[in-house]
Every structure is written in C-alpha cells, then in structure tokens.
Amino acid sequence: MIRKGQPFPSAVTALKVPQWLTDWDKVQWNPKALRAEPQHWFYLFTMSAPELRALSGIYARTTASRVRGTEDLGIQRRHEPERSDEIGRFVQYGYPWSELSKPKRESGEFHDLRKPGWLPTAIVVNILQKGDCRRGKVVHPDDLIVVADKADGTSVIQLPKGFLGTDWKYRTLPPVEVIDGQHRLWAFEHLDLHGDFHLPVVAFVGLDVSWQAYLFYTVNIKPKKINASLAFDLYPLLRTEDWLTKFEGHVIYRETRAQELVDLLWSQPESPWHKRINMLGEPGYKGQMVSQAAWIHSLLATYIKSWEGRGVRIGGLFGSPVGSHVQVLPWSRAQQAAFVIVIGQSLKEAVRDSSEPWAVELRKLKAQPLFDKGDDLAFYGPHSLLSQDQGIRAVLHVTNDLCYLRSDQLDLSSWGGSENLGGKEEDRVTAAIRSLKKQAPLAQFIQTLAARVASYDWRASSAPGLPEKESMLKAAFRGSGGYKELRRHLLRHMAKGQGDVAKAASEILKALGY
C-alpha cells in the first residue's frame, strides 16, 4: 500500500468552496421527495484511495456475492470490474500501455510506452450527518465525520474515532457515500503502489439522495460520457426522478428497458419464451407467438410502470420505489431479466405438473403449427391464454403486484448475483437465475405463486368444447378492456384459499378497488 509506515490521519484539511446563486433560492425544495435544500457550499481535499474506500464501505471482492460492496443502502450503484481493472492498469503505467493485451504487457517489449497514470478528476462524495437515514440505518456516533469551518476559508474534516485506514470498519453504515468515482476507488483494490498517490475529493455534506442522483446524471450523462440506459443500472434512483421524466420522457428508461428485456427473454436459452416471441410482428408466425410490441406494452404496464393510479400504491418492481423505505431496487438489467425468466420457468413447470381439468382438456387437442413437437398445449397451445397477449399481461400483472406488495418480507433489495461478473450478458443472466433460485424465501414464494396461477382456467374462448357460458365470459377478455377484466378474475381466483399468496391477492384486490 502507498501509506507504508505512515500514520493514518485523524483529520484532513479542506477548502470550503461556496457555490450559490440568488436565483437558486427559487428552486422548489421538497424533503419528502428527498430533495431538501442543500448546504450552499462543498469541500475540496485530497485523500488516498484505500482510505476513502474504507470510509465509504467499499471492500474487497470477497463480498461479490452480495448485491453491493457497501452498506450504502440508499443509493446503490452497480460495480463493473472491467472498468476498474482498466483504470488500475492506467494508474500504474498510463496510456497506451494500459490497453495492451496481457501477453504484450508481460513481454517487456513495450516498456517504452509506459507513462504516468494521473487521475486529476475529483471523486464526488457525500458525508452523512447525524440522523441521515438509509433504509432504516444511521451512522454510528463514533463513525461520524465532523466538519469544522475556519475563518481563513479552510476547514478541518475530523475523521471517525480510531480511524485505521484500510483496516477500519464501520459499525452500521459508512459515513461516506460515493456519488461519482466508485470505479476509480475499486481500481486500487489489488494495486501494490509505492510512492504518493492521493485523489482529489469533492465532498458535499448531508446531501439528500435525489440531489445525488441529479449530480450523477449531470456529471456522467449530460456530457454524454456514458450510455443513458446504463446509467439506470449504475444509479437506480434515476428511474424515479420526476424532473428527468418530464425532461427526457418515459423513453429514456421505461420503453428502452422494456425492449431490452424482451430481447433477453427471446434470446436467453433458459427462458420459457426462448425464440418464442414474434420479434418482427410477422403475421401467421408459427406457434401464434405474442409479438414483441405486445410484450413491451405489457412490461410497461406491469414491471416497469411507475404508479397505478390516484391513491393506489402498486408500482412496478423495476421502475418504482418499493417497500417501507420507498427505495428503488438496485437490480441490473440481467437481474431484471432473470427475475421474469424464473417466474416464467416456475409457471411453465407448474402447468406441466398440473392435472387441472382445463390443462387436461387442452392437451387432448391437436394443434398446428407448434414450435416444438413436445410443446405442452396447456402452456404453448393456440387455445391457451398463456400463449396470448391477454394471458401474458395478466401473469406479469399479478406476479409483479404480489412481489411488489411483499418486497420487504421477501427482502428483494438484498438479492444480487450478476452485477460483478464480466463477459457476455447471457452469462450474467444465467448467473442471476442460479443466484435467485438459491434465495430460499423468494424462490419458495415464486413457486407457490406460480402454482396458484397455474390452477386458474387458462382456456381461451376459442378452446373447443368450452361451455357456452364460459366461452362468453372469456370472450370478454378480448380487446383493451380485457386486460383489466382478466387481471381481476385471476386475482379473485388467487385470493381463494389459505396462505400468504391468497392473503396478498386479497390485499391487491382491495387496493385496486376490485
């Protein structure tokens, strides 16, 4: 490490940088929306990367199985190891040596390409104050960082009691939140550097999380530094920022993400809809598959929706705040796709194992064309609502609704499994699927939920032998009004009986006024 044999600092000297215009007094501050009025200044100082990593709770990759390398539960950002590894190589010997292949770097033939790897751009952080809460946690009193301003324009930043640099561990919550620069901090994880390498740090104090999302966006997206869609994985809070929705429109996250997820549902081998989505909207496509456009609209109405209507608080798992702490799930695109795929897998298996009369009757039919000869007609057949737009929408609705309602009990925010993996996205989705199935309470809830969904009569109005009364009832599911009607029927069916799934379905019915 850089600080060999040197004592760790108990305080850091900083410059106080006032930045406030009188016009900013007209900004609408709203603590309830996590946009309380900030301090009218920030601080500028330097600190070594290992020390700053310790203060912000960013530790070694032995914690990679968790969804985050920090207990900063309010504003999680996804770590991409490839970016940090590239920055680490750059720090050691600059550009272009950092971009050479490993054999070339180790050959010794390109040592003349080595250059200084300066990182002059500041790490942007927020110092938590006493009482600042992140998902029910506050910084322990002994871990708080205290800032004292001096008359000469400098300030003293008093570090936590007993600060030990890289060996220091916070008690409940890190006192520092990294707004921008996480990958630069990760880059120093395996570097054995000798000399003096400090990073410039811009520190806000007590900055509300919505303003942190705003800073991240203006630093990284406004100058077009990174792809806007990727930003919503790195900083999930951006998915719910109303100022961004008004400015950019829903397409910046919701519509784009819906299309990306449909593409993964179609291309991922483990998906029950692998190659079974009509991506080009071709008429008469084999298996009468649901079109990509219909899938996108269904995801926008369910998992990626914002709110459900006036006074109703059933949002989308991928696009709304969830749980009692109203935080946004930090799931990456791979995790979101894996969640829908596991829902589909569980439902397909439940239908396969079902001996319900509706499933038995559909399996007696001869239906052509089918995608595969061994297709279960109860799941894939042309007379099953599960292979039609209305059925897909209903399944997405109720699975999203119940998991959204039970997000705290299922501890959805703690699930991770693919965010620290490199390589192809297909591999990341596969890893996320495996990880999700190991989350016992969540996996069990999904299986129970799927079994209950599978017990519903999924025959379409076109199914031969369907009694006239039933056929007329199911005909009402056609058209735009049919989505709501089928959702209502399915929820009422699921609310019957005992267990938490039935109880949750009853609560959803009440919330929706059904």
Secondary structure, 3 states (H helix, E strand, C coil): CCCCCCCCCCEEEEEEEECCCHHHHHCCCEHHHCECCCCCEEEEEEEEHHHHHHHCCCCCHHHCCCCCCCCCCCCCCCCCHHHHHHHHHHHHHCCCHHHCCHHHHHHCCCHHHCCCCCCCCCEEEEECCCCCCECCECCCHHHCCEEEECCCCEEEEECCCCCCHHHCCCCCCCCEEEEECHHHHHCCCCCCCCCCCEEEEEEEECCCHHHHHHHHHHHHCCCCCCCHHHHHHHCHHHHHCHHHHHHHCHHHCHHHHHHHHHHHHHHCCCCCCCCCCECCCCCCCHHHCCEHHHHHHHHHHCCCCCCCECCECCCCCCCCEECCCCEECCCCHHHHHHHHHHHHHHHHHHHHCCCCHHHHHHHCCCCCCCCCCCCCHHHHCCCEHHHCHHHHHHHHHHHHHHHHHCCCCCCHHHCCCCCCCCCCHHHHHHHHHHHHHCCHHHHHHHHHHHHHHHCCCCECCCCCCCCHHHHHHHHCCCCHHHHHHHHHHHHHHHHCCCCHHHHHHHHHHHHHCC
